[in-house]
Amino acid sequence: MIALLALLACSGGEPQKPAEPLPSRFDAVAAAPKKATSVDDFCEQRPAPEASKLFALPALDGPPMAKGNGWTWINLWATWCEPCVEEMPMLVKWQARLAKAGIDVTLQFLSVDAKAEDVTKWRGSHPEAPPSMRFAQSSDLATWLGSVGLDANAVIPVHLFVDPQDRVRCVRMGSVSEPEFEAVEQVLKGG
């Protein structure tokens, strides 16, 4: 009798809408879309133009790459650094996107590998990899990192954004990802 009363009490006169199916456990864990990163969150260092350090390349094993008239983006990498190698194709695509948007930036890769043979061997199995400069002496790395405002123990990859007046305007340690493209674009617009 109690069950019959409970059943009648639930009907309430109006027809009930069928209950929506519960989400599966996979639906429940859908990732929220990644939001764009701000320039302040992207750059570990972002000095004002008058306070920024003058950029100079280290001694290189070979000639430096040609510099454009606009910004220069230096990507410090190594063949043994998996995140460095993984982001290279994306960085090249980003440079093309930036050029399409009218932003003049020269992307230059700078290897910290100790031996030229290591880079040559790696390039043999990665012929699509972009050209790269290399430190003449890997022992110069710590001093050079200090010259751009980083600790001698900075982790790679390192991204340096150098303005057309050769001033380091943004320093980023660690790899970059797609949601950070807008922050890179803002840096290169001088923002």
MARBA-3410 file (N, C-alpha, C, O; in Angstrom, 1 decimal):
191
0.8,-1.2,0.0,0.0,0.0,0.0,0.9,1.3,0.0,0.6,2.2,-0.7 ~ 1.9,1.3,0.8,2.8,2.4,0.8,3.5,2.6,-0.5,3.7,3.8,-0.9 ~ 3.9,1.6,-1.2,4.5,1.7,-2.5,3.5,2.3,-3.5,3.9,3.1,-4.3 ~ 2.2,1.9,-3.4,1.2,2.4,-4.3,1.0,3.9,-4.1,0.9,4.7,-5.0 ~ 1.0,4.4,-2.8,0.9,5.8,-2.5,2.1,6.6,-3.0,2.0,7.7,-3.5
3.3,6.0,-2.9,4.5,6.7,-3.3,4.5,6.8,-4.9,4.9,7.9,-5.4 ~ 4.0,5.8,-5.5,3.9,5.9,-7.0,2.9,6.9,-7.4,3.2,7.7,-8.4 ~ 1.7,7.0,-6.8,0.7,8.0,-7.1,1.2,9.4,-6.8,1.0,10.4,-7.6 ~ 2.0,9.6,-5.7,2.5,10.9,-5.3,3.5,11.5,-6.4,3.6,12.7,-6.5 ~ 4.2,10.6,-7.0,5.2,11.0,-8.0,4.6,11.4,-9.3,5.2,12.2,-10.0
3.3,11.0,-9.6,2.8,11.3,-10.9,2.3,12.7,-11.0,2.4,13.3,-12.1 ~ 1.9,13.4,-9.9,1.5,14.8,-9.8,0.7,15.3,-11.0,0.6,16.5,-11.1 ~ 0.0,14.6,-11.8,-0.9,15.1,-12.8,-0.2,15.3,-14.1,-0.8,14.9,-15.2 ~ 0.9,16.0,-14.2,1.6,16.4,-15.4,2.5,15.2,-15.8,3.1,14.5,-15.0 ~ 2.5,14.9,-17.1,3.4,13.8,-17.6,4.9,14.2,-17.3,5.3,15.3,-17.5
5.6,13.3,-16.8,7.0,13.5,-16.5,7.8,13.4,-17.8,7.6,12.5,-18.6 ~ 8.8,14.2,-18.0,9.8,14.1,-19.1,10.7,12.9,-18.8,11.0,12.7,-17.6 ~ 11.1,12.2,-19.8,12.0,11.1,-19.5,13.3,11.7,-19.0,13.8,12.7,-19.5 ~ 13.9,11.0,-18.1,15.2,11.4,-17.5,16.2,11.3,-18.6,16.3,10.4,-19.4 ~ 17.1,12.4,-18.6,18.2,12.4,-19.6,19.2,11.3,-19.1,19.5,11.1,-17.9
19.8,10.6,-20.1,20.8,9.6,-19.7,22.0,10.2,-19.0,22.4,11.3,-19.3 ~ 22.5,9.5,-18.0,23.7,10.0,-17.3,24.9,9.9,-18.2,25.0,9.0,-19.0 ~ 25.8,10.9,-18.1,27.0,10.8,-18.9,27.8,9.6,-18.6,27.9,9.2,-17.4 ~ 28.5,9.1,-19.6,29.4,8.0,-19.3,30.6,8.6,-18.5,30.8,9.8,-18.4 ~ 31.4,7.7,-18.0,32.5,8.2,-17.2,33.5,8.9,-18.1,34.3,9.7,-17.6
33.5,8.6,-19.4,34.4,9.3,-20.3,33.9,10.7,-20.6,34.7,11.6,-20.8 ~ 32.6,10.9,-20.7,32.1,12.2,-20.9,32.3,13.1,-19.7,32.5,14.3,-19.9 ~ 32.4,12.5,-18.6,32.5,13.3,-17.4,33.9,13.9,-17.2,34.1,14.9,-16.5 ~ 34.9,13.4,-17.9,36.2,13.9,-17.8,36.7,14.6,-19.0,37.9,14.8,-19.2 ~ 35.8,15.1,-19.8,36.2,15.9,-20.9,37.0,17.1,-20.5,36.6,17.8,-19.6
38.1,17.4,-21.1,39.0,18.5,-20.7,38.3,19.8,-21.2,37.8,19.9,-22.2 ~ 38.5,20.7,-20.3,38.1,22.1,-20.6,39.0,22.6,-21.7,40.2,22.3,-21.7 ~ 38.4,23.4,-22.6,39.3,24.0,-23.7,40.4,24.8,-23.0,40.2,25.6,-22.0 ~ 41.6,24.7,-23.6,42.7,25.5,-23.1,42.6,27.0,-23.4,42.3,27.3,-24.6 ~ 42.8,27.8,-22.5,42.7,29.2,-22.8,44.0,29.8,-23.2,45.1,29.3,-22.8
44.0,30.9,-23.9,45.2,31.5,-24.3,46.0,32.0,-23.1,45.5,32.3,-22.1 ~ 47.3,32.0,-23.3,48.2,32.4,-22.2,48.6,33.9,-22.4,48.8,34.4,-23.6 ~ 48.6,34.7,-21.4,49.0,36.1,-21.5,50.5,36.2,-21.6,51.2,35.3,-21.3 ~ 50.9,37.4,-22.2,52.3,37.6,-22.3,53.0,37.6,-21.0,54.1,37.1,-20.9 ~ 52.4,38.2,-20.0,53.1,38.2,-18.6,53.2,36.8,-18.1,54.2,36.5,-17.4
52.3,35.9,-18.4,52.4,34.5,-17.9,53.4,33.7,-18.8,54.0,32.8,-18.3 ~ 53.5,34.1,-20.0,54.4,33.4,-21.0,55.9,33.7,-20.7,56.7,32.8,-20.7 ~ 56.2,34.9,-20.5,57.6,35.3,-20.4,58.1,35.2,-18.9,57.4,35.8,-18.0 ~ 59.2,34.5,-18.6,59.8,34.5,-17.3,60.4,35.9,-17.0,60.3,36.4,-15.9 ~ 60.9,36.5,-18.1,61.5,37.8,-18.0,60.9,38.6,-19.1,60.8,38.2,-20.3
60.5,39.8,-18.8,59.9,40.7,-19.8,60.2,42.2,-19.5,59.4,42.9,-19.1 ~ 61.5,42.5,-19.6,61.9,43.9,-19.2,61.4,44.9,-20.2,61.1,44.6,-21.4 ~ 61.3,46.1,-19.7,60.9,47.3,-20.6,62.1,47.5,-21.5,63.2,47.1,-21.2 ~ 61.9,48.1,-22.7,63.0,48.3,-23.7,64.2,48.9,-23.1,65.3,48.5,-23.4 ~ 64.0,49.9,-22.3,65.2,50.6,-21.7,65.9,49.8,-20.6,67.1,50.1,-20.3
65.3,48.8,-20.1,65.9,48.0,-19.1,66.4,46.6,-19.6,67.0,45.8,-18.9 ~ 66.1,46.4,-20.9,66.5,45.1,-21.5,67.9,45.0,-21.8,68.6,45.9,-22.1 ~ 68.4,43.7,-21.8,69.8,43.5,-22.1,70.1,43.4,-23.6,69.2,43.0,-24.4 ~ 71.3,43.9,-24.0,71.7,43.8,-25.4,72.0,42.4,-25.7,72.7,41.7,-24.9 ~ 71.5,41.9,-26.8,71.7,40.5,-27.2,73.0,40.3,-28.0,73.3,41.1,-28.9
73.7,39.3,-27.7,74.9,38.9,-28.5,75.0,37.4,-28.6,74.8,36.7,-27.6 ~ 75.2,36.9,-29.8,75.4,35.4,-29.9,76.6,35.0,-29.2,77.6,35.7,-29.1 ~ 76.7,33.7,-28.8,77.9,33.2,-28.2,78.9,32.9,-29.4,78.5,33.0,-30.6 ~ 80.1,32.5,-29.1,81.0,32.0,-30.1,80.4,30.7,-30.7,79.9,29.8,-30.0 ~ 80.3,30.7,-32.1,79.6,29.6,-32.7,80.6,28.7,-33.5,81.7,29.1,-33.9
80.1,27.5,-33.7,80.8,26.5,-34.5,80.3,26.7,-35.9,79.5,25.9,-36.3 ~ 80.8,27.6,-36.6,80.4,28.0,-37.9,79.8,29.4,-38.0,79.8,30.0,-36.9 ~ 79.4,29.8,-39.1,78.9,31.2,-39.3,77.5,31.4,-38.6,76.7,30.4,-38.6 ~ 77.2,32.6,-38.2,75.9,32.8,-37.7,74.9,32.8,-38.8,75.2,33.0,-40.0 ~ 73.6,32.6,-38.5,72.6,32.6,-39.5,72.3,34.1,-39.8,72.6,35.0,-39.0
71.7,34.3,-41.0,71.4,35.7,-41.4,70.3,36.2,-40.5,69.3,35.5,-40.1 ~ 70.4,37.5,-40.1,69.4,38.2,-39.3,68.5,39.0,-40.2,69.0,39.7,-41.1 ~ 67.2,39.0,-39.9,66.3,39.8,-40.6,66.2,41.2,-40.1,67.1,41.6,-39.2 ~ 65.3,42.0,-40.6,65.1,43.4,-40.1,64.2,43.5,-38.9,64.2,44.6,-38.3 ~ 63.4,42.5,-38.7,62.5,42.6,-37.6,63.0,41.9,-36.3,64.2,42.0,-36.0
62.1,41.2,-35.6,62.4,40.5,-34.4,63.2,39.2,-34.7,63.2,38.7,-35.8 ~ 64.0,38.8,-33.7,64.7,37.5,-33.8,64.2,36.6,-32.7,64.2,37.0,-31.5 ~ 63.9,35.4,-33.0,63.4,34.4,-32.0,64.5,33.3,-32.0,64.7,32.6,-32.9 ~ 65.2,33.3,-30.9,66.3,32.3,-30.7,65.7,31.1,-29.9,65.2,31.3,-28.8 ~ 65.8,29.9,-30.4,65.4,28.7,-29.7,66.6,27.9,-29.3,67.3,27.3,-30.2
66.9,27.8,-28.0,68.0,27.1,-27.5,67.6,25.6,-27.3,66.6,25.4,-26.6 ~ 68.3,24.7,-28.0,67.8,23.3,-28.0,69.0,22.4,-28.0,70.2,22.8,-28.0 ~ 68.7,21.1,-27.9,69.7,20.0,-28.0,69.1,18.8,-28.6,67.9,18.5,-28.5 ~ 69.9,18.0,-29.2,69.4,16.7,-29.9,68.9,15.7,-28.8,67.9,15.0,-29.1 ~ 69.4,15.8,-27.6,69.0,14.8,-26.6,67.8,15.4,-25.8,67.3,14.7,-24.9
67.3,16.6,-26.1,66.2,17.2,-25.4,64.9,16.9,-26.1,64.6,17.5,-27.1 ~ 64.1,15.9,-25.6,62.9,15.5,-26.3,61.9,16.6,-26.5,61.4,16.8,-27.6 ~ 61.6,17.5,-25.5,60.7,18.6,-25.7,61.2,19.6,-26.7,60.4,20.1,-27.5 ~ 62.5,19.7,-26.8,63.1,20.7,-27.8,62.8,20.2,-29.2,62.3,20.9,-30.1 ~ 63.1,18.9,-29.4,62.9,18.3,-30.7,61.4,18.2,-31.1,61.1,18.5,-32.3
60.5,17.9,-30.2,59.1,17.8,-30.4,58.5,19.2,-30.9,57.6,19.2,-31.7 ~ 59.0,20.3,-30.3,58.4,21.6,-30.6,58.9,22.2,-31.9,58.3,23.1,-32.4 ~ 60.0,21.7,-32.4,60.6,22.3,-33.6,59.7,22.5,-34.8,59.6,23.6,-35.3 ~ 59.0,21.5,-35.2,58.1,21.6,-36.4,57.0,22.7,-36.1,56.6,23.4,-37.0 ~ 56.5,22.7,-34.9,55.4,23.7,-34.5,56.0,25.1,-34.6,55.3,26.0,-35.1
57.2,25.3,-34.1,57.8,26.6,-34.2,58.0,27.1,-35.6,57.8,28.3,-35.9 ~ 58.4,26.2,-36.5,58.5,26.6,-37.9,57.2,27.0,-38.5,57.1,27.9,-39.2 ~ 56.1,26.2,-38.2,54.8,26.6,-38.6,54.3,27.9,-38.0,53.7,28.7,-38.7 ~ 54.7,28.1,-36.8,54.3,29.4,-36.2,55.0,30.6,-36.9,54.4,31.6,-37.1 ~ 56.2,30.4,-37.3,56.9,31.5,-38.0,56.2,31.8,-39.3,56.0,32.9,-39.7
55.7,30.7,-40.0,55.0,31.0,-41.2,53.6,31.7,-40.9,53.2,32.6,-41.7 ~ 53.0,31.3,-39.9,51.7,32.0,-39.5,51.9,33.4,-39.2,51.1,34.3,-39.5 ~ 53.0,33.7,-38.5,53.4,35.1,-38.1,53.7,35.9,-39.4,53.2,37.0,-39.5 ~ 54.4,35.3,-40.3,54.7,36.0,-41.5,53.5,36.3,-42.3,53.3,37.4,-42.9 ~ 52.5,35.4,-42.3,51.3,35.6,-43.0,50.5,36.7,-42.4,49.7,37.4,-43.1
50.7,36.9,-41.1,50.0,38.0,-40.4,50.8,39.3,-40.4,50.4,40.3,-39.8 ~ 51.9,39.3,-41.2,52.7,40.5,-41.4,53.7,40.8,-40.3,54.1,41.9,-40.2 ~ 54.0,39.8,-39.5,54.9,40.0,-38.4,56.3,39.4,-38.8,56.4,38.2,-39.1 ~ 57.3,40.3,-38.9,58.6,40.0,-39.4,59.4,39.4,-38.2,59.8,40.1,-37.3 ~ 59.7,38.1,-38.3,60.5,37.4,-37.2,61.4,36.4,-37.9,60.9,35.6,-38.7
62.6,36.4,-37.5,63.6,35.4,-37.9,63.7,34.4,-36.8,64.1,34.7,-35.7 ~ 63.4,33.1,-37.1,63.5,32.0,-36.1,64.8,31.4,-36.3,65.2,30.9,-37.4 ~ 65.6,31.4,-35.2,67.0,30.8,-35.3,67.1,29.7,-34.2,66.8,30.0,-33.0 ~ 67.6,28.6,-34.6,67.8,27.5,-33.6,69.3,27.5,-33.2,70.2,27.7,-34.1 ~ 69.6,27.3,-31.9,70.9,27.4,-31.4,71.1,26.1,-30.5,70.6,26.0,-29.4
71.9,25.2,-31.0,72.1,23.9,-30.3,73.2,24.1,-29.2,74.2,24.8,-29.4 ~ 72.9,23.4,-28.1,73.9,23.4,-27.0,74.6,22.0,-26.9,75.3,21.7,-26.0 ~ 74.4,21.2,-28.0,75.1,19.9,-28.0,76.6,20.1,-27.9,77.2,21.0,-28.5 ~ 77.3,19.2,-27.2,78.7,19.3,-26.9,79.5,19.1,-28.2,80.6,19.6,-28.3 ~ 79.1,18.2,-29.1,79.9,17.8,-30.2,79.1,18.0,-31.5,77.9,17.8,-31.6
79.8,18.6,-32.5,79.2,18.8,-33.8,78.7,17.4,-34.4,77.7,17.4,-35.1 ~ 79.5,16.4,-34.1,79.1,15.0,-34.6,77.7,14.6,-34.1,77.0,13.9,-34.9 ~ 77.4,15.0,-32.9,76.1,14.6,-32.3,75.0,15.3,-33.2,74.0,14.6,-33.5 ~ 75.1,16.5,-33.5,74.1,17.2,-34.3,74.1,16.7,-35.7,73.0,16.5,-36.3 ~ 75.3,16.4,-36.3,75.3,15.8,-37.7,74.6,14.5,-37.7,73.8,14.2,-38.6
74.9,13.6,-36.8,74.2,12.3,-36.7,72.7,12.5,-36.5,72.0,11.8,-37.2 ~ 72.3,13.3,-35.6,70.9,13.5,-35.4,70.2,14.1,-36.7,69.1,13.6,-37.1 ~ 70.8,15.0,-37.3,70.3,15.6,-38.6,70.1,14.5,-39.7,69.2,14.6,-40.5 ~ 71.0,13.5,-39.7,70.9,12.4,-40.6,69.6,11.7,-40.5,69.1,11.2,-41.5 ~ 69.1,11.5,-39.3,67.9,10.8,-39.1,66.7,11.8,-39.0,65.5,11.3,-38.8
66.9,13.1,-39.1,65.9,14.1,-39.1,66.1,15.1,-40.2,66.3,16.3,-39.9 ~ 66.1,14.7,-41.4,66.5,15.6,-42.5,65.5,16.8,-42.7,65.8,17.8,-43.3 ~ 64.3,16.7,-42.1,63.3,17.8,-42.2,63.6,18.9,-41.2,62.9,19.9,-41.2 ~ 64.5,18.7,-40.2,64.8,19.6,-39.2,65.3,20.9,-39.8,66.1,20.9,-40.8 ~ 64.9,22.0,-39.2,65.4,23.3,-39.7,66.9,23.5,-39.4,67.5,22.8,-38.5
67.6,24.4,-40.2,69.0,24.6,-39.9,69.2,25.2,-38.5,68.3,25.7,-37.9 ~ 70.4,25.0,-38.0,70.7,25.4,-36.6,72.2,25.8,-36.5,73.1,25.3,-37.2 ~ 72.4,26.8,-35.6,73.7,27.2,-35.2,74.1,26.3,-34.0,73.2,25.6,-33.5 ~ 75.3,26.3,-33.6,75.8,25.5,-32.4,76.8,26.2,-31.7,77.7,26.9,-32.3 ~ 76.8,26.2,-30.4,77.8,26.7,-29.5,79.2,26.1,-30.0,79.3,24.9,-30.2
80.2,27.0,-30.1,81.5,26.5,-30.4,82.1,25.7,-29.2,82.7,24.6,-29.4 ~ 81.8,26.1,-28.0,82.3,25.5,-26.8,81.1,25.3,-25.9,80.5,26.4,-25.4 ~ 80.6,24.1,-25.6,79.5,24.0,-24.7,79.8,24.5,-23.3,78.8,24.8,-22.5 ~ 81.0,24.6,-22.9,81.4,25.2,-21.6,81.1,26.7,-21.5,81.0,27.2,-20.4 ~ 80.8,27.3,-22.7,80.4,28.7,-22.7,79.0,29.0,-22.3,78.5,30.1,-22.1
78.2,27.9,-22.2,76.7,28.0,-22.1,76.4,28.8,-20.8,75.6,29.7,-20.8 ~ 76.9,28.4,-19.7,76.6,29.1,-18.4,76.8,30.6,-18.4,76.0,31.3,-18.0 ~ 78.0,31.0,-18.9,78.3,32.4,-19.0,77.3,33.1,-19.9,76.8,34.2,-19.6 ~ 77.0,32.5,-21.1,76.1,33.1,-22.1,74.7,33.2,-21.5,74.1,34.2,-21.7 ~ 74.3,32.2,-20.8,72.9,32.3,-20.2,72.9,33.5,-19.2,71.9,34.2,-19.2
73.9,33.7,-18.5,74.0,34.9,-17.6,73.9,36.2,-18.3,73.3,37.1,-17.9 ~ 74.5,36.2,-19.5,74.4,37.4,-20.3,73.0,37.8,-20.8,72.8,39.0,-21.2 ~ 72.1,36.8,-20.9,70.8,37.1,-21.3,69.8,37.1,-20.1,68.6,37.1,-20.3 ~ 70.4,37.1,-18.9,69.6,37.2,-17.7,69.1,35.9,-17.1,68.2,35.9,-16.2 ~ 69.7,34.8,-17.5,69.2,33.5,-16.9,70.3,32.9,-16.0,71.4,33.3,-16.1
69.8,32.1,-15.1,70.7,31.3,-14.2,71.5,30.3,-15.1,71.0,29.9,-16.1 ~ 72.7,30.0,-14.6,73.5,29.1,-15.3,72.9,27.7,-15.5,73.3,26.9,-16.3 ~ 72.0,27.4,-14.6,71.3,26.1,-14.6,70.0,26.1,-15.3,69.1,25.2,-15.1 ~ 69.7,27.1,-16.1,68.4,27.2,-16.8,68.2,25.9,-17.7,69.1,25.3,-18.2 ~ 66.9,25.5,-17.7,66.6,24.3,-18.5,66.2,24.6,-19.9,65.6,25.7,-20.2
66.5,23.7,-20.8,66.1,24.0,-22.2,64.9,23.2,-22.5,64.6,22.2,-21.8 ~ 64.1,23.6,-23.5,64.4,24.6,-24.4,64.2,26.0,-23.7,63.5,26.2,-22.8 ~ 65.0,27.0,-24.3,64.9,28.4,-23.9,64.5,29.1,-25.2,65.1,28.9,-26.2 ~ 63.6,30.1,-25.0,63.1,30.9,-26.1,63.5,32.4,-25.7,63.1,32.9,-24.7 ~ 64.2,33.0,-26.6,64.6,34.4,-26.4,64.0,35.2,-27.6,64.1,34.9,-28.8
63.3,36.3,-27.2,62.7,37.1,-28.2,63.5,38.5,-28.2,63.4,39.2,-27.2 ~ 64.2,38.7,-29.3,65.0,39.9,-29.4,64.4,40.9,-30.4,64.1,40.5,-31.5 ~ 64.3,42.1,-29.9,63.6,43.1,-30.8,64.6,43.6,-31.9,65.7,43.3,-31.9 ~ 64.1,44.4,-32.8,64.9,44.9,-33.9,66.1,45.7,-33.5,67.1,45.9,-34.3 ~ 66.1,46.2,-32.3,67.3,47.0,-31.7,68.2,46.1,-31.0,69.1,46.6,-30.2
68.1,44.8,-31.1,68.9,43.7,-30.5,68.8,43.7,-29.0,69.8,43.5,-28.3 ~ 67.7,44.0,-28.4,67.4,43.9,-27.0,66.5,42.7,-26.7,65.6,42.4,-27.4 ~ 66.9,42.0,-25.6,66.2,40.8,-25.2,64.9,41.3,-24.5,65.0,41.9,-23.4 ~ 63.8,41.0,-25.1,62.5,41.6,-24.6,61.6,40.5,-23.9,60.7,40.9,-23.2 ~ 61.9,39.2,-24.2,61.2,38.2,-23.5,62.0,37.0,-23.4,62.7,36.6,-24.4
62.1,36.3,-22.3,62.8,35.1,-22.1,61.8,34.1,-21.5,61.1,34.3,-20.6 ~ 61.8,32.9,-22.2,60.9,31.9,-21.8,61.7,30.6,-21.7,62.3,30.1,-22.6 ~ 61.6,29.9,-20.5,62.2,28.6,-20.3,61.2,27.6,-20.5,60.0,27.8,-20.0 ~ 61.5,26.5,-21.1,60.6,25.4,-21.3,59.9,25.4,-22.6,59.9,26.5,-23.3 ~ 59.3,24.3,-23.0,58.7,24.2,-24.3,57.4,25.0,-24.4,56.8,25.4,-23.3
56.9,25.3,-25.6,55.7,26.0,-25.8,54.7,25.1,-26.4,55.0,24.1,-26.9 ~ 53.4,25.5,-26.3,52.3,24.7,-26.8,51.3,25.7,-27.5,51.4,26.9,-27.4 ~ 50.4,25.1,-28.3,49.5,25.8,-29.2,48.8,27.0,-28.5,48.7,28.1,-29.1 ~ 48.3,26.8,-27.2,47.6,27.9,-26.6,48.5,29.2,-26.4,48.0,30.3,-26.1 ~ 49.8,29.0,-26.5,50.7,30.1,-26.3,51.0,30.9,-27.5,51.8,31.9,-27.5
50.5,30.5,-28.7,50.8,31.2,-29.9,50.4,32.7,-29.8,51.2,33.6,-30.2 ~ 49.2,33.0,-29.2,48.8,34.4,-29.1,49.7,35.2,-28.3,50.0,36.4,-28.6 ~ 50.3,34.6,-27.2,51.3,35.3,-26.4,52.6,35.6,-27.2,53.1,36.7,-27.1 ~ 53.0,34.7,-28.0,54.2,34.9,-28.8,53.9,36.0,-29.8,54.7,36.9,-30.1 ~ 52.7,36.0,-30.4,52.3,37.0,-31.4,52.3,38.4,-30.7,52.8,39.4,-31.3
51.8,38.5,-29.5,51.8,39.8,-28.8,53.2,40.2,-28.5,53.5,41.4,-28.6 ~ 54.1,39.3,-28.1,55.5,39.7,-27.8,56.1,40.3,-29.0,56.7,41.4,-29.0 ~ 55.9,39.7,-30.2,56.5,40.1,-31.4,55.8,41.4,-32.0,56.4,42.0,-32.9 ~ 54.7,41.7,-31.5,54.1,43.0,-31.9,54.5,44.1,-31.0,54.1,45.3,-31.1 ~ 55.4,43.7,-30.0,55.9,44.7,-29.1,55.0,45.0,-27.9,55.2,45.9,-27.1
54.1,44.1,-27.7,53.1,44.2,-26.6,53.5,43.6,-25.3,52.7,43.6,-24.3
END
